[in-house]
Amino acid sequence: MPQSPMFARPLSRRTLLATLLGAGGAGLLPGSAQAALAVGALAPDFTVDAALGGQPFKFTLSQALKQGPVVLYFYPKAFTSGCTVEAHLFAEATPQFKALGATVIGLSNDTLETVKKFSTEACRNAFAVGADDGAKVIKAYDAGLMLIPGMADRVSFVIAPDRKILHVYSSLSPEGHITETMKAVQAWRAAQR
């Protein structure tokens, strides 16, 4: 268990989690995993239970890619401060992503009931969030936190319709994910002309 530098005693899992998720998780970047899937790699296909506007449905990556690129962002835990900020930012940007032909989906190992509620409250009915039961997709994308197995790191992927990964952005701070993924989608769209 990590040691608290101030008191030189082990941090509890709860304290560690609060440190990771509070204030966007900034300051604990060494505990962040690096996404193993590189630009140009083939994105693993997946199907998860998801919700949009509180309504459950099955989300399948290959089906969404028929409409255009997919912005797949992993987040640690619904309703934590950093994850709520990120969801609000993606909700505000979703009309711009849609105008570029892109689909946004957030993914965590929260339950379907939790993501149904998160999809209405934090995601503001703008985009879907999926429940990665058993963290199977998190593992397939190597998007897990090293310090808390089974929990997603804050990692975003932009995936082209041919399932190739166009862009990867990893940071526990939520703010840069929207800007970085938007730039990647805009570059993809410009290359299609």
C-alpha positions as CSV (number, residue, x, y, z in Angstrom):
1,M,0.0,0.0,0.0
2,P,1.4,3.5,-0.8
3,Q,2.9,5.5,2.1
4,S,1.6,8.9,3.1
5,P,4.6,11.2,2.8
6,M,3.5,13.4,5.6
7,F,2.9,10.8,8.2
8,A,4.8,7.8,6.7
9,R,1.9,5.4,7.2
10,P,-0.1,3.4,4.7
11,L,-2.9,5.2,2.9
12,S,-6.3,3.4,3.0
13,R,-7.9,2.4,-0.3
14,R,-10.6,5.0,0.4
15,T,-8.0,7.8,0.9
16,L,-6.1,6.6,-2.2
17,L,-9.2,6.6,-4.3
18,A,-10.2,10.1,-3.0
19,T,-6.8,11.3,-3.9
20,L,-7.0,9.8,-7.4
21,L,-10.5,11.1,-8.1
22,G,-10.8,14.3,-6.2
23,A,-9.8,17.5,-8.0
24,G,-9.5,15.6,-11.2
25,G,-6.9,13.3,-9.8
26,A,-4.1,15.7,-10.6
27,G,-0.9,15.1,-8.8
28,L,-1.0,11.4,-8.9
29,L,0.2,11.0,-12.5
30,P,2.9,8.5,-11.6
31,G,0.1,6.0,-10.8
32,S,-1.5,6.5,-14.1
33,A,-1.3,3.7,-16.7
34,Q,0.0,4.4,-20.2
35,A,-2.4,3.2,-22.8
36,A,-0.7,0.2,-24.6
37,L,-2.8,0.6,-27.7
38,A,-0.8,2.9,-29.9
39,V,-1.9,5.1,-32.8
40,G,-2.4,2.9,-35.8
41,A,-3.3,-0.2,-33.8
42,L,-6.6,-2.0,-34.5
43,A,-9.1,-1.2,-31.8
44,P,-10.7,-4.2,-30.1
45,D,-14.4,-4.5,-31.0
46,F,-16.8,-4.8,-28.0
47,T,-20.4,-4.7,-27.0
48,V,-21.5,-3.3,-23.6
49,D,-24.7,-2.4,-21.8
50,A,-25.0,1.3,-22.1
51,A,-27.4,4.2,-21.5
52,L,-28.3,7.4,-23.2
53,G,-30.7,9.7,-21.5
54,G,-31.3,7.1,-18.9
55,Q,-32.5,4.5,-21.5
56,P,-30.5,1.3,-21.6
57,F,-29.3,-0.2,-24.9
58,K,-26.4,-2.3,-26.3
59,F,-23.5,-0.4,-27.7
60,T,-21.3,-2.2,-30.2
61,L,-18.2,-0.4,-31.4
62,S,-18.3,-1.9,-34.9
63,Q,-21.9,-0.7,-35.4
64,A,-21.1,2.8,-34.2
65,L,-18.1,3.0,-36.6
66,K,-20.4,2.5,-39.5
67,Q,-21.6,6.1,-38.8
68,G,-18.1,7.6,-38.5
69,P,-15.3,7.8,-36.0
70,V,-15.8,7.0,-32.3
71,V,-14.4,9.0,-29.4
72,L,-14.1,6.3,-26.7
73,Y,-13.2,7.8,-23.3
74,F,-12.5,5.7,-20.2
75,Y,-13.2,7.3,-16.8
76,P,-12.6,5.9,-13.3
77,K,-15.9,6.3,-11.4
78,A,-19.3,8.0,-12.1
79,F,-20.3,10.9,-9.9
80,T,-16.7,11.6,-8.7
81,S,-15.6,15.2,-9.1
82,G,-13.2,14.7,-12.1
83,C,-15.5,12.3,-13.9
84,T,-18.5,14.6,-13.5
85,V,-16.4,17.6,-14.9
86,E,-15.3,15.5,-17.8
87,A,-18.9,14.3,-18.6
88,H,-20.1,17.9,-18.5
89,L,-17.3,19.0,-20.9
90,F,-18.1,16.1,-23.3
91,A,-21.8,16.9,-23.1
92,E,-21.1,20.5,-24.1
93,A,-18.9,19.4,-27.0
94,T,-21.1,16.6,-28.3
95,P,-22.9,18.7,-30.8
96,Q,-19.5,19.6,-32.4
97,F,-18.5,16.0,-32.4
98,K,-21.8,15.0,-34.1
99,A,-21.4,17.8,-36.7
100,L,-18.1,16.1,-37.6
101,G,-19.8,12.7,-37.8
102,A,-18.3,11.3,-34.6
103,T,-19.9,9.3,-31.8
104,V,-18.9,9.9,-28.2
105,I,-19.1,7.1,-25.6
106,G,-17.7,7.1,-22.0
107,L,-16.9,3.8,-20.4
108,S,-16.2,2.7,-16.8
109,N,-16.7,-0.4,-14.7
110,D,-19.8,1.1,-13.0
111,T,-23.1,-0.8,-13.0
112,L,-25.7,-0.3,-15.6
113,E,-28.0,1.3,-13.0
114,T,-25.2,3.8,-12.2
115,V,-24.5,4.7,-15.8
116,K,-28.2,5.1,-16.5
117,K,-28.3,7.8,-13.8
118,F,-25.0,9.3,-14.9
119,S,-26.2,9.5,-18.5
120,T,-28.9,11.9,-17.5
121,E,-27.3,13.9,-14.7
122,A,-23.7,14.3,-15.6
123,C,-23.8,13.5,-19.4
124,R,-26.9,15.7,-19.7
125,N,-28.6,13.2,-22.1
126,A,-26.0,14.2,-24.8
127,F,-24.0,11.0,-25.2
128,A,-23.9,7.4,-24.1
129,V,-22.0,5.9,-21.3
130,G,-21.3,2.2,-21.0
131,A,-21.0,-0.3,-18.1
132,D,-17.9,-2.4,-18.6
133,D,-18.9,-5.4,-16.5
134,G,-15.8,-7.2,-15.3
135,A,-13.6,-4.5,-16.8
136,K,-13.2,-6.6,-20.0
137,V,-13.0,-3.6,-22.3
138,I,-10.7,-1.7,-19.9
139,K,-8.3,-4.7,-20.0
140,A,-8.6,-5.0,-23.8
141,Y,-7.6,-1.4,-24.3
142,D,-5.0,-1.5,-21.4
143,A,-6.8,1.4,-19.9
144,G,-6.8,0.4,-16.3
145,L,-5.3,2.2,-13.3
146,M,-2.2,0.5,-12.1
147,L,-3.0,1.3,-8.4
148,I,-6.6,0.0,-8.5
149,P,-7.0,-3.0,-10.8
150,G,-10.3,-3.1,-12.6
151,M,-10.8,0.6,-12.5
152,A,-10.4,2.7,-15.6
153,D,-7.7,5.3,-16.0
154,R,-8.7,8.6,-17.6
155,V,-7.7,7.7,-21.2
156,S,-9.4,8.8,-24.5
157,F,-9.2,7.1,-27.9
158,V,-10.3,8.4,-31.3
159,I,-11.1,5.4,-33.5
160,A,-11.5,5.6,-37.3
161,P,-14.3,3.8,-39.1
162,D,-11.7,1.2,-40.2
163,R,-11.1,0.5,-36.4
164,K,-7.6,2.0,-36.5
165,I,-6.7,4.1,-33.5
166,L,-6.2,7.7,-34.7
167,H,-5.3,9.3,-31.4
168,V,-4.7,8.4,-27.7
169,Y,-4.7,10.9,-24.9
170,S,-4.0,10.0,-21.2
171,S,-4.2,12.4,-18.3
172,L,-6.0,12.2,-15.0
173,S,-7.0,15.8,-15.4
174,P,-10.3,15.8,-17.4
175,E,-10.0,19.1,-19.2
176,G,-7.6,18.2,-22.0
177,H,-9.5,15.2,-23.2
178,I,-12.2,17.1,-25.1
179,T,-9.7,19.5,-26.8
180,E,-7.3,16.6,-27.8
181,T,-10.0,14.3,-29.2
182,M,-11.7,17.2,-31.0
183,K,-8.5,18.1,-32.8
184,A,-8.0,14.4,-33.8
185,V,-11.6,14.2,-35.2
186,Q,-11.2,17.5,-37.0
187,A,-8.0,16.3,-38.6
188,W,-9.7,13.0,-39.6
189,R,-12.6,14.9,-41.2
190,A,-10.2,17.3,-43.1
191,A,-8.4,14.3,-44.5
192,Q,-11.7,12.9,-45.8
193,R,-12.3,15.8,-48.1
